[in-house]
């Protein structure tokens, strides 16, 4: 019953918002598109009914926006067009060489939609809509909290996808994931998301955002995700080191007090239990990495997105696990960087890595400290990316695109 209602809501969102995007002039089309993907964030990665079409709501709305405003995309500089074409070519090349382009096409279309979102958000920012953006992010936070509360009251299996992920339960404790598909993805998103409220506190001089910042940190903790928490701790430390000495000292003292209080609850929090068995879990993860390295060494030009299961079965036939008596091979080697190398090959990965890490070298001496914030958010992503590949998750992709577009002028 619930899934049927969700499908109906998804279809209604598509019909209503696609009309508002397509029927308005460019400025309103941009506003409608941005509001659609942010206000309806929990629904954005669901397939539009009928599900057999396998078209995500985000992809459909993005392509409609692109078709409607294709003339405006001509204003993008030739240099960016050539660079994007090069990236897409080398991402697609492994799929073409392997003869399995059909498996990769949906991923490439989704990544192209990230560019559409980037373009739309740059136009949105030029309209001085920062106050709207703050409102949209607060709405997302309310939606996240609502789902966590429902999972606490109804059960951890409550979600939009009609599936049960074994990662929802670990070491005799629940790992909450809100409206995301996996606790690790939720933890990564929450880790990056929390820094926005730290920035809003500075930008608006409103201390209530510090409370929201702490609240989102607690969401990272109940997700049971170690690497996002480590990334967030490092990024927050850099943030306060940039402040005056007294602010940094207060932060360190609060951090020590908070850690002591949380450690007293270690027996009730799955994230501390996962740190206790870190060595055992690391050994298991190394097995996944070794399987990925085998695939990479045999396919240095890449295997293409969507082909990892068949390839790892070929080179590591023993690397399977069983779910409901069914043999299942992993979809990636439990490491984002290794996944990119395996899927895109050396050339495509070098282009992607260069594009990403180049952002850290953009000067960040603006008065608002916005560029510095973006670097910290990307740092959380870069650290947590070691433990899982999340670029194919629509919500993570949208959030990263929006954040990176904030420093487009550089």
C-alpha positions as semicolon CSV with decimal commas, in nm:
position;residue;x (nm);y (nm);z (nm)
1;X;0,000;0,000;0,000
2;X;0,276;0,244;0,099
3;X;0,478;0,177;-0,216
4;X;0,168;0,234;-0,433
5;X;0,106;0,570;-0,265
6;X;0,471;0,665;-0,314
7;X;0,455;0,575;-0,683
8;X;0,144;0,789;-0,724
9;X;0,309;1,086;-0,547
10;X;0,619;1,049;-0,766
11;X;0,408;1,052;-1,081
12;X;0,214;1,360;-0,964
13;X;0,537;1,543;-0,881
14;X;0,669;1,463;-1,229
15;X;0,354;1,577;-1,408
16;X;0,315;1,899;-1,209
17;X;0,680;2,005;-1,196
18;X;0,765;1,909;-1,553
19;X;0,480;2,134;-1,671
20;X;0,599;2,425;-1,454
21;X;0,958;2,379;-1,579
22;X;0,863;2,359;-1,946
23;X;0,589;2,620;-1,961
24;X;0,776;2,916;-1,811
25;X;1,047;3,150;-1,936
26;X;1,409;3,081;-1,842
27;X;1,426;3,256;-1,502
28;X;1,110;3,088;-1,371
29;X;1,210;2,759;-1,535
30;X;1,537;2,768;-1,341
31;X;1,359;2,845;-1,013
32;X;1,106;2,569;-1,068
33;X;1,375;2,317;-1,156
34;X;1,593;2,396;-0,852
35;X;1,296;2,400;-0,615
36;X;1,177;2,067;-0,761
37;X;1,498;1,875;-0,698
38;X;1,556;2,025;-0,351
39;X;1,206;2,043;-0,200
40;X;1,120;1,693;-0,330
41;X;1,465;1,561;-0,243
42;X;1,341;1,232;-0,086
43;X;1,159;1,138;-0,410
44;X;1,425;1,248;-0,656
45;X;1,589;0,907;-0,714
46;X;1,263;0,712;-0,747
47;X;1,158;0,578;-1,085
48;X;0,862;0,739;-1,257
49;X;0,575;0,490;-1,297
50;X;0,559;0,257;-1,472
51;X;0,876;0,131;-1,305
52;X;0,969;-0,079;-1,609
53;X;1,090;0,241;-1,781
54;X;1,364;0,278;-1,516
55;X;1,369;0,658;-1,552
56;X;1,447;0,843;-1,230
57;X;1,245;1,151;-1,143
58;X;1,566;1,357;-1,130
59;X;1,679;1,246;-1,476
60;X;1,337;1,315;-1,629
61;X;1,309;1,666;-1,481
62;X;1,669;1,747;-1,578
63;X;1,622;1,641;-1,940
64;X;1,298;1,839;-1,964
65;X;1,479;2,145;-1,831
66;X;1,760;2,087;-2,081
67;X;1,525;2,055;-2,380
68;X;1,328;2,362;-2,274
69;X;1,638;2,580;-2,228
70;X;1,883;2,424;-2,473
71;X;1,953;2,764;-2,633
72;X;2,082;2,899;-2,302
73;X;2,334;2,617;-2,275
74;X;2,509;2,772;-2,575
75;X;2,646;3,040;-2,340
76;X;2,874;2,781;-2,178
77;X;3,231;2,849;-2,282
78;X;3,392;2,637;-2,552
79;X;3,668;2,536;-2,311
80;X;3,417;2,383;-2,068
81;X;3,231;2,210;-2,352
82;X;3,551;2,051;-2,483
83;X;3,656;1,948;-2,135
84;X;3,317;1,792;-2,056
85;X;3,312;1,612;-2,391
86;X;3,658;1,470;-2,315
87;X;3,543;1,342;-1,976
88;X;3,227;1,181;-2,115
89;X;3,422;1,029;-2,404
90;X;3,680;0,864;-2,180
91;X;3,408;0,750;-1,937
92;X;3,219;0,590;-2,226
93;X;3,528;0,451;-2,400
94;X;3,571;0,150;-2,164
95;X;3,204;0,059;-2,220
96;X;3,245;0,084;-2,597
97;X;3,561;-0,129;-2,590
98;X;3,395;-0,391;-2,369
99;X;3,088;-0,405;-2,592
100;X;2,853;-0,334;-2,300
101;X;2,759;0,028;-2,355
102;X;2,395;-0,044;-2,265
103;X;2,493;-0,112;-1,903
104;X;2,679;0,218;-1,879
105;X;2,443;0,445;-2,069
106;X;2,209;0,513;-1,776
107;X;2,505;0,617;-1,560
108;X;2,642;0,848;-1,828
109;X;2,298;1,009;-1,874
110;X;2,274;1,058;-1,498
111;X;2,620;1,219;-1,486
112;X;2,521;1,444;-1,776
113;X;2,223;1,554;-1,568
114;X;2,466;1,666;-1,298
115;X;2,605;1,911;-1,555
116;X;2,249;2,032;-1,627
117;X;2,198;2,091;-1,254
118;X;2,532;2,272;-1,236
119;X;2,430;2,507;-1,517
120;X;2,085;2,569;-1,363
121;X;2,225;2,639;-1,020
122;X;2,480;2,889;-1,153
123;X;2,189;3,075;-1,315
124;X;1,990;3,040;-0,991
125;X;2,279;3,189;-0,788
126;X;2,305;3,489;-1,021
127;X;1,948;3,578;-0,922
128;X;2,067;3,635;-0,561
129;X;1,860;3,347;-0,427
130;X;2,085;3,252;-0,135
131;X;1,805;3,304;0,119
132;X;1,591;3,061;-0,084
133;X;1,873;2,810;-0,084
134;X;1,898;2,828;0,296
135;X;1,523;2,762;0,313
136;X;1,551;2,462;0,078
137;X;1,831;2,311;0,288
138;X;1,625;2,357;0,605
139;X;1,335;2,177;0,434
140;X;1,570;1,889;0,348
141;X;1,678;1,871;0,713
142;X;1,314;1,853;0,827
143;X;1,251;1,572;0,575
144;X;1,559;1,383;0,697
145;X;1,447;1,410;1,060
146;X;1,093;1,303;0,973
147;X;1,218;0,984;0,808
148;X;1,452;0,904;1,098
149;X;1,164;0,950;1,345
150;X;0,940;0,723;1,136
151;X;1,214;0,458;1,119
152;X;1,245;0,482;1,498
153;X;0,869;0,452;1,553
154;X;0,763;0,215;1,272
155;X;1,081;0,016;1,226
156;X;1,419;0,038;1,060
157;X;1,279;-0,122;0,742
158;X;1,062;0,185;0,663
159;X;1,179;0,327;0,329
160;X;1,069;0,428;-0,019
161;X;1,237;0,138;-0,195
162;X;1,056;-0,167;-0,066
163;X;1,387;-0,340;0,011
164;X;1,578;-0,444;0,321
165;X;1,948;-0,370;0,325
166;X;2,161;-0,592;0,557
167;X;2,358;-0,277;0,648
168;X;2,052;-0,146;0,835
169;X;2,147;-0,372;1,126
170;X;2,503;-0,418;1,245
171;X;2,659;-0,543;1,568
172;X;2,318;-0,581;1,741
173;X;2,229;-0,217;1,671
174;X;2,028;-0,032;1,410
175;X;2,195;0,202;1,162
176;X;1,954;0,476;1,058
177;X;1,953;0,594;0,698
178;X;1,652;0,832;0,663
179;X;1,537;0,844;0,296
180;X;1,869;0,721;0,156
181;X;1,934;0,369;0,030
182;X;2,221;0,289;0,266
183;X;2,345;0,412;0,608
184;X;2,693;0,477;0,464
185;X;2,550;0,706;0,195
186;X;2,335;0,882;0,455
187;X;2,637;0,927;0,682
188;X;2,840;1,081;0,401
189;X;2,559;1,318;0,306
190;X;2,497;1,422;0,669
191;X;2,869;1,480;0,725
192;X;2,885;1,722;0,430
193;X;2,542;1,869;0,501
194;X;2,626;1,962;0,862
195;X;2,898;2,205;0,754
196;X;2,639;2,415;0,570
197;X;2,473;2,503;0,899
198;X;2,808;2,591;1,051
199;X;2,853;2,829;0,759
200;X;2,498;2,966;0,784
201;X;2,569;3,052;1,148
202;X;2,863;3,264;1,035
203;X;2,687;3,406;0,728
204;X;2,363;3,510;0,904
205;X;2,517;3,569;1,250
206;X;2,237;3,349;1,386
207;X;2,349;3,102;1,651
208;X;2,048;2,874;1,603
209;X;2,232;2,722;1,307
210;X;2,498;2,595;1,548
211;X;2,227;2,385;1,710
212;X;2,128;2,247;1,369
213;X;2,496;2,176;1,297
214;X;2,523;1,968;1,616
215;X;2,192;1,798;1,535
216;X;2,318;1,683;1,195
217;X;2,640;1,555;1,355
218;X;2,421;1,332;1,571
219;X;2,263;1,201;1,250
220;X;2,611;1,101;1,128
221;X;2,662;0,915;1,455
222;X;2,335;0,718;1,440
223;X;2,412;0,622;1,079
224;X;2,705;0,424;1,217
225;X;2,934;0,553;0,940
226;X;3,295;0,582;1,049
227;X;3,470;0,752;0,756
228;X;3,219;1,041;0,724
229;X;3,258;1,109;1,096
230;X;3,637;1,111;1,062
231;X;3,612;1,342;0,759
232;X;3,375;1,573;0,945
233;X;3,607;1,589;1,247
234;X;3,903;1,684;1,026
235;X;3,703;1,943;0,830
236;X;3,558;2,099;1,148
237;X;3,907;2,122;1,298
238;X;4,029;2,309;0,989
239;X;3,729;2,540;1,013
240;X;3,799;2,641;1,371
241;X;4,175;2,667;1,316
242;X;4,087;2,940;1,067
243;X;3,908;3,131;1,345
244;X;4,074;3,316;1,632
245;X;4,263;3,137;1,909
246;X;3,983;3,167;2,169
247;X;3,724;3,016;1,934
248;X;3,960;2,728;1,853
249;X;4,030;2,666;2,222
250;X;3,658;2,658;2,305
251;X;3,599;2,417;2,017
252;X;3,872;2,178;2,135
253;X;3,735;2,182;2,491
254;X;3,379;2,118;2,372
255;X;3,506;1,841;2,146
256;X;3,681;1,667;2,436
257;X;3,376;1,703;2,662
258;X;3,143;1,581;2,389
259;X;3,364;1,282;2,308
260;X;3,379;1,185;2,675
261;X;2,999;1,199;2,705
262;X;2,946;1,002;2,385
263;X;3,204;0,740;2,477
264;X;3,005;0,671;2,795
265;X;2,722;0,567;2,563
266;X;2,948;0,347;2,350
267;X;2,757;0,030;2,432
268;X;2,440;0,183;2,288
269;X;2,583;0,346;1,976
270;X;2,671;0,128;1,679
271;X;2,937;0,365;1,551
272;X;3,156;0,311;1,859
273;X;3,108;-0,064;1,832
274;X;3,220;-0,043;1,469
275;X;3,534;0,143;1,573
276;X;3,605;-0,136;1,824
277;X;3,599;-0,397;1,545
278;X;3,778;-0,168;1,301
279;X;4,060;-0,415;1,242
280;X;3,828;-0,703;1,152
281;X;3,619;-0,484;0,921
282;X;3,936;-0,349;0,759
283;X;4,049;-0,701;0,678
284;X;3,715;-0,770;0,508
285;X;3,738;-0,445;0,315
286;X;4,090;-0,531;0,199
287;X;3,948;-0,845;0,041
288;X;3,709;-0,629;-0,163
289;X;3,997;-0,400;-0,261
290;X;4,212;-0,694;-0,371
291;X;3,929;-0,820;-0,591
292;X;3,896;-0,472;-0,743
293;X;4,270;-0,451;-0,806
294;X;4,257;-0,784;-0,991
295;X;3,987;-0,646;-1,221
296;X;4,185;-0,323;-1,272
297;X;4,512;-0,497;-1,356
298;X;4,334;-0,699;-1,622
299;X;4,144;-0,394;-1,759
300;X;4,363;-0,084;-1,727
301;X;4,145;0,099;-1,981
302;X;3,841;0,033;-1,762
303;X;3,539;-0,195;-1,777
304;X;3,264;0,070;-1,799
305;X;3,001;0,155;-1,539
306;X;2,756;-0,119;-1,449
307;X;2,985;-0,408;-1,543
308;X;3,171;-0,476;-1,219
309;X;2,961;-0,771;-1,102
310;X;3,029;-0,974;-1,414
311;X;3,399;-0,882;-1,414
312;X;3,467;-0,962;-1,049
313;X;3,289;-1,296;-1,100
314;X;3,535;-1,365;-1,381
315;X;3,857;-1,282;-1,192
316;X;3,747;-1,362;-0,834
317;X;3,470;-1,625;-0,861
318;X;3,486;-1,686;-0,486
319;X;3,408;-1,321;-0,399
320;X;3,034;-1,365;-0,366
321;X;2,794;-1,357;-0,074
322;X;2,445;-1,499;-0,040
323;X;2,118;-1,315;0,020
324;X;1,807;-1,531;0,060
325;X;2,002;-1,829;-0,076
326;X;2,091;-1,632;-0,389
327;X;2,451;-1,579;-0,498
328;X;2,528;-1,208;-0,529
329;X;2,852;-1,041;-0,639
330;X;2,941;-0,692;-0,512
331;X;2,862;-0,396;-0,736
332;X;3,187;-0,216;-0,653
333;X;3,510;-0,282;-0,459
334;X;3,411;-0,081;-0,146
335;X;3,637;0,210;-0,237
336;X;3,531;0,511;-0,441
337;X;3,870;0,583;-0,593
338;X;3,931;0,223;-0,690
339;X;3,579;0,203;-0,834
340;X;3,647;0,502;-1,059
341;X;3,976;0,349;-1,174
342;X;3,810;0,015;-1,252
343;X;3,511;0,169;-1,430
344;X;3,670;0,464;-1,613
345;X;4,021;0,331;-1,667
346;X;4,341;0,525;-1,609
347;X;4,276;0,809;-1,856
348;X;3,918;0,882;-1,754
349;X;4,005;0,857;-1,384
350;X;4,301;1,094;-1,415
351;X;4,071;1,353;-1,577
352;X;3,812;1,312;-1,302
353;X;4,068;1,319;-1,019
354;X;4,236;1,626;-1,166
355;X;3,901;1,806;-1,195
356;X;3,806;1,724;-0,837
357;X;4,133;1,789;-0,654
358;X;4,196;2,107;-0,852
359;X;3,905;2,260;-0,658
360;X;4,114;2,249;-0,339
361;X;4,365;2,493;-0,493
362;X;4,113;2,765;-0,573
363;X;4,197;3,078;-0,365
364;X;3,956;3,104;-0,073
365;X;4,011;3,459;0,055
366;X;3,657;3,578;-0,014
367;X;3,495;3,774;0,270
368;X;3,210;3,527;0,312
369;X;3,445;3,226;0,341
370;X;3,215;3,043;0,099
371;X;3,499;2,890;-0,104
372;X;3,666;2,770;0,214
373;X;3,339;2,603;0,318
374;X;3,314;2,428;-0,019
375;X;3,666;2,291;0,025
376;X;3,575;2,155;0,370
377;X;3,264;1,984;0,234
378;X;3,469;1,833;-0,047
379;X;3,725;1,720;0,213
380;X;3,454;1,526;0,399
381;X;3,354;1,367;0,070
382;X;3,714;1,286;-0,025
383;X;3,781;1,111;0,308
384;X;3,454;0,917;0,318
385;X;3,495;0,824;-0,051
386;X;3,767;0,580;0,059
387;X;3,505;0,349;0,208
388;X;3,237;0,344;-0,061
389;X;3,148;0,466;-0,410
390;X;2,857;0,713;-0,395
391;X;2,867;0,913;-0,721
392;X;2,594;0,696;-0,869
393;X;2,364;0,798;-0,583
394;X;2,148;1,080;-0,720
395;X;2,119;1,268;-0,390
396;X;2,495;1,273;-0,334
397;X;2,550;1,378;-0,696
398;X;2,300;1,664;-0,674
399;X;2,444;1,791;-0,346
400;X;2,803;1,786;-0,474
401;X;2,696;1,960;-0,795
402;X;2,519;2,236;-0,604
403;X;2,817;2,285;-0,371
404;X;3,074;2,296;-0,652
405;X;2,862;2,539;-0,854
406;X;2,895;2,787;-0,565
407;X;3,254;2,856;-0,674
408;X;3,187;2,856;-1,048
409;X;3,330;3,205;-1,091
410;X;3,674;3,059;-1,018
